[in-house]
Amino acid sequence: MYSIKEAFYSLQGEGAHSGRPSIFCRFTGCNLWSGKELHRLSSDCQFCDTDFIGTNGQNGGRFTTAANLANHLNALWPAQHNHKYVVFTGGEPALQLDNDLVESMHSFGFEVAIETNGTLPIPDNIDWICVSPKTEQPLKIDSGNELKLVYPQKHLSPERFESLKFDHFYLQPMDQSHLPLDKISPESSQNLTLDYCLCNPRWRLSLQTHKMLNID
C-alpha cells in the first residue's frame, strides 16, 4: 500500500534539474516530523514548508500495488512524449518507495529521482539521488548525484558535508515565510547563501524558481 499526498506534472524548480518537466509524487508522512502542528519547529527537523499529511491533495490517494501507482503517475505525463522524469518526494519518500515501484516506473520509460533527507535506506535502482539534510541524525545516504542543503541551519554547516561523495553541492536559501516571527533571521537567508557560495565555490546556488513563477 502506498499513501500519496499529491501528484502533479510541473517543472523542477530547484537543484541540478531546475527547469526540467517532471512528475512529482509526494508521499504522505515523514520520519522527522514531531507529530505536532505541521509547520511547527520540532526537535528533529528545524523547518518544514510542505504539507505531507493525508491523501487529499491533487491526484492523491492510496494505491494497493506498485503497478497501480505507476499507471496513475504515467497518466499525468503528456501523451506521446518521451524524456519521462519522475521525482519521488515527501515528507520522506524513503518510508514508502521500494524497488518494485521504481521498476514499475522504469517499465514506462521514466528516469526515477528521489529527494530524501538521507536518514533512511533507499532502493538501489534509483537513477538520481538528491539528499537534503535537515537533522543532526547520521546520514544513511552519504553519496549520490546531488546534495542540496537549505541554508542557513544553525545545527548544520556546509563544511560537514563537503567530504561526501556527491556530484553536485547546492545551497538553497531557507524560505522563512512560514516560520514564526521569533524564528526569522534578521539577515536575509538569500544574502547569506549568496555570500557563502561566493566565498566557497564548491557550492552552487539553488533557488526555488517554482515559487518565483507561482507554479506547483
N, C-alpha and C positions, 0 to 999 in steps of 0.2 A: 504494500500500500504506500502510495506517495501522496503527500499533502502539499498542495501548491497554493500559495497566496495569490499569485498573479502570473500571467504570461502574456507577452506582447512583442510586437515587431517594431523596432526603432533603430536608432543609430547608437553605437557605442559612444559614450560621451567622454570617456577618460582613459588614460593609460596608453599603451603601445598601439592599440587597435582603435584609437579615437577616430570617429567618423565612419566606421565600418558598419554597414547594415547587419543587424543581429536580431535573433530571437532571444529574449530574456525570459528565463524561467526562475521565478523566485520561490524557493521552498519556505514552508512555514517552520518557525522555530529557530532558536539559536542557543548553543551551549554556554554562551557568555551572558545571556540575559538573566537578570536577577529575579524575574518573575513579578517585578513591581510594575509601576506605570511605564509604558513603553519608552518614552523619551527621558525618563529619569536616570541620572547617572547611577551606576551600580559599582560595587567594589571590584568587579571583574573587568567590565568594559567602560571606558571613560566617556563614551559618547555613543549616540545612535541616531541616525536621521532616516531610518527606514521602517516601514510598517511590515512586520513579518508574522503577525498574529492572525490566525484563522485562514479560511479558504474563500473569502468573499470578495477578492479583488477581481479585476478584469481577467476573464478566461481562467479563473482559479477553480479549484475543486479537488476531489480525491480520486485517485486512479489506482485500480487494483493491480495492474501489471505494467511492466516497462513498455510493452508494445502499445498499450492503450495510451500512455502518456506521450510516447514518441509520435504516434499518429496525431494526437491533439496538437503537439508543437509543430509538426511538419505542415499541418493545415494553415498555420499562421504565416508561412513563407510564401512570397509571391509565386504564383503558379508558373511553371515552365522556366524558372530561373535557377541557375546553379550558384556556386560560391556560397553555399549554405554555411551559416555560422550560428551556433547556439551558446549562450552564456548561462551557466547554472550558478545562481547566486542565492542570497538569503536576506536576513537570517544567516544561518550557516549551512551551506549545501552539503557539506561532508556528513551531516547527520542522516541524509537520505540517499544521496547519489551513489549508485553502485555500478559494477561492471556491466550488468545486464542493460541498464538504461543507456549507458554510454555506447554500447554495441548496437542497441536499437536505433540510436541517433545516427551512428555510422552507417547503418544499413540504408538510411535515407540520404546519404551523401553529406552529412553535416560534419564540419570541423567542430570539436567539442572543447569548450573552455569552462574553467571553474574560477570563481572569485571566492576565496576562502580566508578565514582568519589564521589558518595554518596550525591550529592546535589539535586537529584530529587527522587520522589517516584518510587518504583518498584513494579512489580506484587507480590502477596502474595503466589504464588505457586512455587517459585524457590527453588531448592534443596541446592545450595551452593552459598553463598553471599560473595564476596570479594570486600571490599571497599578500594580504593586507593585515599586518599585525595590529592588534588592538588591546593586548593584555600582556602582563609580565609572565604569563604562563609560558613554559618552554614550547618552542615550535616543533611540531612533529614533521612539518614540511619545510625543510631548510634548503631546498634547491628547486629550480623551476625556470619559467620564462621571465617572470615579472614580479618584482617586489614593489609594492605600492604602499607607502607609509603616509597616513594622514598626519599633518604637521601643523602646529606643534602638539606633542603629547608629553606632558611633564615626566611621565614614567617611562617613556620610550624615546631614546635618542637615536638618530640615524646611524651613528657610529657603531651601534650594537649589531647592525645587520650587514655591514659592508664586507665582511669576510665570507658571507654566504654565497652559494653558487647559483646566482640568478643572472640571466642575460641582460636584464634592464632593471634600473633602480629609479623609482619615481617618488617625488614628494608631492603631496596634494594638500593645498590649504584646507584646514578644517572649516567646514560650514558651521558657523556659530549661530545661525539664525534660529535654531531650535533650542539653544541652551538657555537655562535660567540666567537672569541678569547677573547674578553673583558669580557665574562661571565664565562669563565672556571676557576674553583677554582685552586689556586696554589698547594693545597694539594689534594692528590688522594681521590676521594669520596669513593673508596673501603676501604682505610685505615681508614678514618673517621668512616665508618659504622662498620668495624671490632672493632674498639676501643669502639664505643658506645655500641655495643652488649655485649662485654666483661665486660663493667662497669655496664651494665643494663640488667641483664639476663632475664628480662621479654620478651625481644625482641630477635627474631631469625634472622639469616642472610638469605636473599633470593638473589640468583644470577640468572641472565638471561642466563641460560645454553643453550638456543636455539641460542643465538648469539655466544656463545663459540663454539657450534657444527656447526654453519653456516647452520641452518635449519630454516624453516618458524616458 
